[in-house]
Amino acid sequence: MGFCHLDMGWETVECSLQRIFRGTRFFGVVPEGTVSSSSSSSSPSSQKLIDKEYEFSAHNYHPIPVVFSQAKGSCVWDPEGNKYLDFLSAYSAVNQGHCHPKILKALQEQAESLTLSSRAFYNDRFPVFAEHLTRMFGYDMVLPMNTGAEGVETALKLARKWGYEKKRIPKDEAIIVSCCGCFHGRTLAVISMSCDNEATRGFGPLLPGHLKVDFGDADALEKIFKEHGDRIAGFLFEPIQGEAGVIIPPDGYLKTVRDLCSKHKVLMIADEIQTGLARTGKMLACDWEEVRPDVVILGKALGGGVIPVSAVLADKDIMLCIQPGEHGSTFGGNPLASAVAVASLNVIRDEGLAERSAQLGKELSNQLLKVQQKYPNYIKEVRGRGLFNAVELNGKSLSPVSAYDICQKLKDRGVLAKPTHDTIIRYTPPLCMSLEEIQEGSKALADVLEMDLPKLHQMKPKDVSTAASSACDRCGRVLYG
């Protein structure tokens, strides 16, 4: 029987998963002991590479101390040959798995013929990609970019231009509404919507033309539309908030958003950069409520973890508001990225990764809930959809240990995950991960809480606490921690 029968009892689903996914990936992994010569003893050690990066690179990240040297599928190896399971997937950029052979083949074949034309000329790959993407998602047109942040900026410009041309908003008065707790990148326009003090402090003045509303609060959205609707060009949102800690809105929220945007003539703009392309068990997270946004932003897994590719989808009445010379990118729509993107989309479709995410997501959630039941004092909540999951820890009982400390111990046990906002750990593995690997990842968390956490509590002085939660500069509330 097919493994998409979500109405089956859990026991039946679990049996089906055992048969279908046990030890199975859609493409091979590097066998034990075959780490490439580039990872030999003559290569720099992990610590030397970490030290070199610290010396010569800007300190704008605080990584878990592990060095990626080679990767395949859901597995990663460091220069010393140690193997890890990847439970972050480069923030969902490698949904298809690391170094998928079909995507690499498309990259290699295209790189040998043509890599860049710029949009000053036509090339023979972008039109194919544009048709493929728009038909797959049911939109008239696409505007190609490179990074997710560029895609968001493009959508903001598009919404403003549409607002002035089609909605007749007075000059320079267009408003974009976004959600508290959102994350859409780190450009100036995007941090002007942010509630994260680390993203905003020291970078002012922030850009005007933004209003905030609580995520999941349809009544608050309706109120702000009624008060400012004649000047609101767009409502930008994540269907599930990722960086905030995999926050899922109430059932029916997206449908209500669709109705309100239609009623008040506001563009519904879905940032599906992290939630889209099968991550949550559907091709788009908006598909869970069968909602069609006016504008969709894609990125990350669109490049298959191989090359940056982002895209903004919309129909002609919106997209054609932007004319030649008003927006663009030298590398946007380049033939190399276009060929990779087509291959990346085909892998998701042909290997049934959305269905796989939905089914394996049930197993991962079930496993994490079992860990929570065993350690209720430490785990506050387990939440997620598909293979887009988070474990929220109880900061008070965990203190002075942080989620970052827990992730370091997970790394020592061969599982790579990353914290967000001090108390939340994301569990978002590649969609090709096997059932055994899913179970191994949840077992590692249980082992850390049982064996490593007591030692961490003994090692850390009790008068040393993790960073205190600070109130949002914008609204005065404590949103995280």
Secondary structure, DSSP 8 states (H G I E B T S, - for coil): --TT-TTS-HHHHHHHHHHHHTT--SS----TT---GGGSTTS--HHHHHHHHHHHS-S-----S----EEEBTEEE-TT--EEEESSHHHHTTTT-BT-HHHHHHHHHHHTT-----TTS--SSHHHHHHHHHHHHT-SEEEEESSHHHHHHHHHHHHHHHHHHTS---TT--EEEEETT----SSHHHHTT---HHHHTTS-S--SSEEEE-TT-HHHHHHHHHHHGGGEEEEEE-SSBTTTTSB---TTHHHHHHHHHHHTT-EEEEE-TTTTTTTTSSSSGGGGGT---SEEEE-GGGGTTTS--EEEEE-HHHHTTS-TTSS--SSTT-HHHHHHHHHHHHHHHHTTHHHHHHHHHHHHHHHHHHHHHH-TTTEEEEEEETTEEEEEE-HHHHTTS-HHHHHHHHHHTTEE-EEETTTEEEE---TT--HHHHHHHHHHHHHIIIIIHHHHHHHS-TT---------TTT------
